[in-house]
Amino acid sequence: TGVFCSSAIETTQRNPEVIASSMLNTKHTYEKNLRQLFTSIGNNSEVLTLGELEDILRDEMKHAQLTALEIDVNDAWTLFRLIDADRSGIID
């Protein structure tokens, strides 16, 4: 039975459909967690200002959440600057 179970697990892990499904689930979970983080800012608007980003980065819990999402603080700044193409200090 051990050999059968091992073989079944290996086959499942190499199945492209299983892998694709797992990747999509991971992506959706990541997006959900990122949305929750930015929603937790609590400004009830659909924009993020540079000041709000600075608040996020100063907040220890939000900083830890970014780290858990594998987003480095420098990456957050870079991402904001890339999205803020018009340099208004606001992204929506």
N, C-alpha and C positions, 0 to 999 in steps of 0.2 A: 504494500500500500504506500509506503514511503516513496518508492521510486515512481509510482504512478502519480502521486501528488506533486512531486518535484517536476516531473515531466509536464504535467498539466499547468503548473505555475509558469514554467519556462515558455511554453507555447503561448499562454495568455500574454506574457510580457512582450513577446515578439509580434503579436497580432497587431497589424497597423490600425485596425478599427478601435481596438482597446486603447492603444497609445494615443490616437487622435482624440478619442473621447476624454481621456484623462487630461490631455493638454488643454482642451476646451474648458473642462471643469476648472482646471487651475487658473486659466485666464479669467473666467467669470468670477471666481472667488477673489482674485487679485483686483479686478475692476470694482467689485463690490466693496472691498476693504478700502481702496483708495477713495471711492466716492464717500464712504462713511467718514473717513478722515477729514475730507474737505467740507462735508456737511456739518461736521462737529465744530467748525469755526463759529457757527451760530449767528451769522449775519443775515441769514434768510434772503440772500440775494444770489443771483446766478453769476456773479463775477467774483474774482479774487484779485485783491489789490496787492501791491508790493508790500504795503504795511501789514496786511493780513498774513502774507507769507512769512514776514519777519516774526510776527507773533507766533506762528506755528513753529518756527525754528527755535524760538526761545522757550517754548512750552516743553518741558521735559517729557511728558507723556506723548505728545504729538511727535516730538523728535524720535522717541522710541518706536512709535508706530511707523514712521518713515523708514527707520532702520529695519524694522521687521518686514517691510515691503521691499527691502533691499534697495532703498533709495538713499544715497549718500546726500548729505546737506549740500555739498557742491553741485551734485546732480540736480537737486531741486531748484537751485538758483539758475543753473544753465537751462533747465527745462522752462522755467518761467520766462527767461530772456528770449528763448526761441519762440515760445508761443506769443509773447508780447511783441509782435513784429512792428507795430506802430510806435513802440517805446512810450506808451501812455502810462505804464505802471499798472495797468488793469488788463486782466484776461477774462474772457467770458466763454 
